[in-house]
Each structure stands twice: as C-alpha cells, then as structure tokens.
C-alpha cells in the first residue's frame, strides 16, 4: 500500500456520514457515506459528490523527543472498538504559508502547544495527519480521527482546545465530517 489516500464522499463506503458541518469558510456537499481508498482516484466516481486527495508524509514540526513520545502512545488505526471517526479538512491562510518553518513551529508548538494537547487524548483518540497542499487540493491538510463512542466527549474537548489556540487564527477553511463505521457495508 502506498502513501496516497483518497476520501470519497458519496453513496458507498465503510463509513456512514452523520454530519458534514462547515466550521470556517465553505463547507462540503452533504453525502451519505465515505469511502477511504489507499491510492489516488481520478476522475471521481460518478456516485460521488467530492474526492479529497492526500498523502502521508514525514512529521514536519515535531522535534525528536516529541516524535518519540507520540509514537510511544499513538495507537494504530482500524481498532475494532473505534467505530466513531471524524475527518477534518483544513486550509490555512496565505499569511501562515508566508512564514518560515521555524515561525510556524513557534505558533504550532510554543504558543499553541499542539503536540502536548494532542498527547493528553491518546490513546483514546487515534489520529493520522495527511497532506494535500502540494497536490493542489482545496485543503492543506486532512486530519483523520478514530475513537470508541465513549471517547466522543474527550474528542469534542480536544477540538475546543485546538480551535481556541493561536494556530487556529490562521485557519481560513475547516469542515467537520462526523462518521460511524458500518461494518455491514463490508459484506
């Protein structure tokens, strides 16, 4: 399996969409299901409303000790109990991208404490960050979260804390797609 992923919003897929909610800027068309394909899809399937393409890459802002700590507690995705998921596509402003990487890191970590806050919710809330900016997609990042239903309140608290941080001053578009795994869809 490669490092490219396509999130296909339409009528097929393992994930049943509960809600598609714009948080900042334009939203996405409402869909019934989400299919996650390990690979690039082009053209979009006829029964889809949108396709978000992305790729897994190296961690960009973490220092070695932060990366080691994350890897030690970050659970794998696709755990049997993790039947709740949230896909959050995010686009940051031109001002964010005009900064040097060390300036972005200072906002991301020293001011917003992104990694430290995220660590507080592990291992209950697993996540994967995917990149899309370099692909010319409408979002810069796709963040995929999976958790058991009993961790929903903790996940919601994580979102409140992240959105209140200095880093979110640079978010110009964000959509929240709430999902529930439908294992019957695999049969």
FIDODO-677288 format. One record per residue (C-alpha): residue number from 1; x, y, z. Coordinates in nm, 2 decimals, always signed. Layout:
vovex | px | py | pz
NUM | X | Y | Z
...
***
This chain:
vovex | px | py | pz
1 | +0.00 | +0.00 | +0.00
2 | +0.13 | +0.34 | -0.09
3 | +0.12 | +0.67 | +0.09
4 | -0.16 | +0.83 | -0.11
5 | -0.52 | +0.84 | +0.02
6 | -0.85 | +0.95 | -0.14
7 | -1.15 | +1.03 | +0.07
8 | -1.46 | +0.98 | -0.15
9 | -1.78 | +1.14 | -0.03
10 | -2.08 | +0.98 | -0.20
11 | -2.31 | +0.68 | -0.17
12 | -2.05 | +0.40 | -0.10
13 | -1.80 | +0.32 | +0.17
14 | -1.75 | +0.17 | +0.51
15 | -1.82 | +0.50 | +0.69
16 | -2.18 | +0.63 | +0.73
17 | -2.18 | +1.01 | +0.74
18 | -2.37 | +1.15 | +1.04
19 | -2.29 | +1.52 | +0.97
20 | -2.10 | +1.74 | +0.73
21 | -2.06 | +2.08 | +0.91
22 | -1.86 | +2.38 | +0.79
23 | -1.66 | +2.53 | +1.08
24 | -1.48 | +2.81 | +0.88
25 | -1.53 | +2.91 | +0.52
26 | -1.71 | +2.70 | +0.26
27 | -1.83 | +2.35 | +0.36
28 | -1.85 | +2.03 | +0.15
29 | -2.16 | +1.89 | -0.01
30 | -2.36 | +1.66 | +0.22
31 | -2.31 | +1.29 | +0.14
32 | -2.44 | +0.96 | +0.29
33 | -2.11 | +0.76 | +0.30
34 | -1.74 | +0.80 | +0.30
35 | -1.50 | +0.56 | +0.12
36 | -1.13 | +0.57 | +0.20
37 | -0.91 | +0.45 | -0.08
38 | -0.54 | +0.38 | -0.05
39 | -0.44 | +0.55 | -0.37
40 | -0.52 | +0.85 | -0.59
41 | -0.86 | +0.85 | -0.76
42 | -0.91 | +1.04 | -1.08
43 | -1.16 | +1.10 | -1.22
44 | -1.41 | +1.10 | -0.93
45 | -1.65 | +0.81 | -0.93
46 | -1.99 | +0.90 | -1.08
47 | -2.18 | +0.84 | -0.75
48 | -1.95 | +1.08 | -0.55
49 | -2.01 | +1.44 | -0.46
50 | -1.64 | +1.51 | -0.37
51 | -1.30 | +1.35 | -0.35
52 | -1.03 | +1.48 | -0.12
53 | -0.68 | +1.35 | -0.22
54 | -0.39 | +1.34 | +0.02
55 | -0.07 | +1.17 | +0.11
56 | +0.11 | +1.06 | +0.43
57 | +0.44 | +1.23 | +0.48
58 | +0.71 | +1.29 | +0.74
59 | +0.61 | +1.48 | +1.06
60 | +0.70 | +1.84 | +0.98
61 | +0.70 | +2.04 | +1.31
62 | +0.79 | +1.78 | +1.58
63 | +1.13 | +1.76 | +1.75
64 | +1.28 | +1.41 | +1.81
65 | +1.16 | +1.39 | +2.17
66 | +0.81 | +1.49 | +2.07
67 | +0.81 | +1.24 | +1.79
68 | +0.93 | +0.96 | +2.01
69 | +0.66 | +1.04 | +2.27
70 | +0.39 | +1.05 | +2.01
71 | +0.50 | +0.72 | +1.86
72 | +0.51 | +0.55 | +2.20
73 | +0.14 | +0.62 | +2.27
74 | -0.03 | +0.67 | +1.93
75 | -0.25 | +0.36 | +1.87
76 | -0.30 | +0.20 | +1.53
77 | -0.60 | +0.30 | +1.33
78 | -0.87 | +0.05 | +1.25
79 | -0.91 | -0.07 | +1.61
80 | -1.22 | -0.29 | +1.65
81 | -1.37 | -0.06 | +1.91
82 | -1.30 | +0.27 | +1.72
83 | -1.63 | +0.29 | +1.54
84 | -1.66 | +0.67 | +1.55
85 | -1.45 | +0.89 | +1.33
86 | -1.41 | +1.25 | +1.23
87 | -1.25 | +1.38 | +0.91
88 | -1.14 | +1.74 | +0.94
89 | -1.01 | +1.91 | +0.62
90 | -0.82 | +2.23 | +0.69
91 | -0.69 | +2.51 | +0.48
92 | -0.46 | +2.77 | +0.64
93 | -0.42 | +3.13 | +0.52
94 | -0.15 | +3.27 | +0.29
95 | -0.01 | +3.45 | +0.59
96 | +0.06 | +3.11 | +0.75
97 | +0.24 | +2.98 | +0.45
98 | +0.44 | +3.31 | +0.40
99 | +0.61 | +3.24 | +0.74
100 | +0.93 | +3.05 | +0.77
101 | +0.90 | +2.70 | +0.91
102 | +1.06 | +2.80 | +1.24
103 | +0.80 | +3.08 | +1.27
104 | +0.51 | +2.83 | +1.20
105 | +0.67 | +2.59 | +1.45
106 | +0.67 | +2.86 | +1.72
107 | +0.30 | +2.92 | +1.67
108 | +0.22 | +2.55 | +1.64
109 | +0.41 | +2.43 | +1.94
110 | +0.55 | +2.70 | +2.16
111 | +0.23 | +2.91 | +2.16
112 | -0.05 | +2.66 | +2.07
113 | +0.11 | +2.35 | +2.24
114 | -0.04 | +2.14 | +1.96
115 | +0.15 | +1.82 | +2.04
116 | +0.12 | +1.85 | +2.41
117 | -0.26 | +1.90 | +2.39
118 | -0.30 | +1.61 | +2.15
119 | -0.10 | +1.38 | +2.37
120 | -0.35 | +1.43 | +2.65
121 | -0.62 | +1.25 | +2.45
122 | -0.41 | +0.95 | +2.35
123 | -0.45 | +0.66 | +2.32
124 | -0.83 | +0.70 | +2.33
125 | -0.84 | +0.92 | +2.02
126 | -0.61 | +0.79 | +1.74
127 | -0.52 | +1.03 | +1.45
128 | -0.35 | +1.05 | +1.12
129 | -0.24 | +1.37 | +0.96
130 | -0.24 | +1.37 | +0.58
131 | -0.11 | +1.65 | +0.35
132 | -0.28 | +1.79 | +0.04
133 | -0.14 | +2.14 | -0.02
134 | +0.14 | +2.01 | -0.25
135 | -0.12 | +1.83 | -0.46
136 | -0.31 | +2.15 | -0.54
137 | -0.62 | +2.03 | -0.35
138 | -0.87 | +2.27 | -0.19
139 | -0.74 | +2.19 | +0.16
140 | -0.38 | +2.19 | +0.30
141 | -0.44 | +1.90 | +0.55
142 | -0.68 | +1.62 | +0.62
143 | -0.69 | +1.50 | +0.98
144 | -0.85 | +1.17 | +1.04
145 | -0.95 | +1.08 | +1.40
146 | -1.09 | +0.74 | +1.52
147 | -1.22 | +0.66 | +1.87
148 | -1.47 | +0.44 | +2.06
149 | -1.80 | +0.61 | +2.12
150 | -1.72 | +0.66 | +2.49
151 | -1.43 | +0.89 | +2.39
152 | -1.66 | +1.13 | +2.20
153 | -1.68 | +1.39 | +2.48
154 | -1.30 | +1.38 | +2.51
155 | -1.26 | +1.43 | +2.13
156 | -1.50 | +1.73 | +2.14
157 | -1.30 | +1.88 | +2.42
158 | -0.98 | +1.83 | +2.21
159 | -1.15 | +2.02 | +1.93
160 | -1.25 | +2.31 | +2.15
161 | -0.90 | +2.34 | +2.29
162 | -0.73 | +2.33 | +1.94
163 | -0.97 | +2.58 | +1.79
164 | -0.91 | +2.82 | +2.08
165 | -0.53 | +2.82 | +2.01
166 | -0.32 | +3.08 | +1.83
167 | -0.27 | +2.83 | +1.54
168 | -0.64 | +2.85 | +1.46
169 | -0.61 | +3.22 | +1.39
170 | -0.46 | +3.11 | +1.06
171 | -0.73 | +2.86 | +0.96
172 | -0.94 | +3.00 | +0.68
173 | -1.14 | +2.69 | +0.59
174 | -1.23 | +2.39 | +0.81
175 | -1.50 | +2.13 | +0.77
176 | -1.60 | +1.86 | +1.02
177 | -1.73 | +1.53 | +0.89
178 | -1.87 | +1.31 | +1.16
179 | -1.88 | +0.94 | +1.08
180 | -1.98 | +0.60 | +1.21
181 | -1.83 | +0.28 | +1.09
182 | -2.08 | +0.04 | +0.93
183 | -1.92 | -0.30 | +0.93
184 | -2.22 | -0.44 | +0.74
185 | -2.11 | -0.23 | +0.44
186 | -1.81 | -0.47 | +0.40
187 | -2.02 | -0.77 | +0.33
***
